[in-house]
Amino acid sequence: MSWEPRPVPSVTPETAPYWEAAADGTLLLRRCPDCELTFYYPRARCPDCLGDDVEWVEADGTGTVYAHTSTETVAAWPEEDLPLVLAYVELTEGPRMLTALQGCDPDAIEIGTSVAVTFVPTATDDVSIPVFEPIDDD
């Protein structure tokens, strides 16, 4: 699967490490050493204490479905990638991430379904899109 023709995110100096890591198959989160909050989406200040000494940490890449929805029709979305399943995934580290689920039957997804990150490449070498797939709890 290729990401295009879907929009590719704009890379800023603040988010460049996140997108470069994703292109290498790693999910990064931000962590504040002052209040110990791990958070997503990437930003320069902690959303809790507003500290600016935040650091990048590698995420485990797993979590559970917190909420989800699906649709059969999306303008400009590749037909072969429908239905589109959107979900909030609660990562093992705590933050929730809005993402797409792939490789699944939308009717089989439930709150609490275990998922793991995978990355969809784009035409831009230093940007890949993190999406999630269901995994067995074994």
C-alpha positions in Angstrom: 0.0 0.0 0.0 1.2 3.5 -0.8 0.0 6.5 1.1 -0.6 8.8 -1.9 -2.9 10.2 -3.1 -3.8 11.0 0.5 -2.2 14.2 1.9 1.3 13.8 3.3 2.0 15.7 6.6 4.1 18.9 6.5 7.4 18.4 8.3 8.5 21.2 10.5 11.8 21.5 12.5 9.8 20.6 15.6 8.3 17.3 14.1 11.2 16.3 11.8 12.7 13.8 14.2 9.3 12.1 14.6 8.8 11.7 10.8 12.4 10.6 10.2 12.1 7.9 12.9 8.8 6.8 11.4 10.5 6.5 8.0 12.9 4.1 9.7 10.2 2.1 11.3 10.3 3.6 14.8 7.5 5.3 16.7 8.7 8.2 18.8 6.9 10.0 21.6 7.8 13.0 23.7 8.5 12.8 27.4 8.8 15.6 30.0 11.5 14.8 32.6 10.1 17.5 34.9 6.6 16.0 35.4 7.3 12.6 33.8 4.4 12.9 31.3 4.8 10.9 28.1 2.7 12.5 25.3 1.6 12.5 21.7 1.5 14.6 19.3 5.0 15.9 19.0 5.4 19.4 20.3 8.2 21.5 22.0 6.4 22.0 25.3 4.8 19.6 27.8 1.0 20.0 27.6 0.8 19.4 31.4 3.5 21.6 33.0 4.5 23.6 29.9 8.2 22.6 30.4 10.4 23.0 27.4 13.0 20.4 28.3 11.1 17.6 26.6 12.9 14.6 25.1 12.2 12.0 22.4 11.6 8.4 23.6 11.1 5.3 21.5 7.6 3.8 22.0 7.0 0.1 22.3 4.6 0.4 19.3 1.8 -1.5 20.9 -1.5 -0.5 22.5 -5.2 -1.1 22.6 -8.2 0.3 20.7 -9.7 3.0 22.9 -12.5 4.0 20.4 -13.1 3.4 16.7 -15.3 4.0 13.8 -15.4 3.0 10.1 -16.8 4.2 6.9 -17.2 2.7 3.4 -16.8 6.0 1.5 -14.2 8.7 1.7 -13.6 11.2 -1.0 -10.2 10.8 -2.7 -9.4 7.7 -0.6 -8.0 4.8 -2.6 -10.9 2.3 -3.2 -8.7 -0.7 -2.4 -8.0 0.8 1.1 -11.7 1.0 2.1 -13.4 0.5 4.4 -11.4 3.1 6.4 -11.2 2.3 10.1 -10.2 5.2 12.3 -9.3 4.6 16.0 -7.9 6.2 19.0 -5.2 3.8 20.2 -4.1 3.9 23.8 -0.4 3.3 23.6 1.4 1.1 26.1 3.2 4.2 27.4 -0.2 6.0 28.1 -0.9 8.6 25.4 -3.8 8.1 23.0 -3.1 8.5 19.3 -5.7 9.1 16.5 -4.7 6.7 13.7 -6.0 4.3 11.0 -6.3 0.6 11.5 -5.5 -1.6 8.5 -5.5 -5.3 7.8 -8.7 -5.9 9.7 -12.4 -6.5 9.4 -14.1 -3.4 10.9 -16.8 -5.6 12.5 -14.1 -7.6 14.4 -12.6 -4.5 16.0 -13.6 -4.0 19.6 -12.7 -1.6 22.4 -9.6 -3.3 23.9 -8.4 -5.0 20.7 -4.6 -5.2 20.9 -2.7 -3.5 18.1 0.8 -2.9 16.9 2.2 -0.1 14.8 3.3 -0.5 11.2 4.4 2.2 8.8 3.1 3.2 5.3 5.8 4.8 3.1 5.1 8.0 1.2 6.8 9.4 -1.9 8.8 11.5 0.5 11.8 9.4 1.7 11.8 11.0 5.2 8.1 10.6 6.0 6.2 7.4 6.7 2.7 7.3 8.2 2.2 5.2 11.4 -0.9 3.0 11.3 -1.9 0.1 13.4 -2.9 -3.5 12.8 -4.6 -6.0 15.2 -2.4 -8.5 16.9 -3.0 -11.7 18.9 -2.8 -11.4 22.7 -0.9 -14.7 22.9 
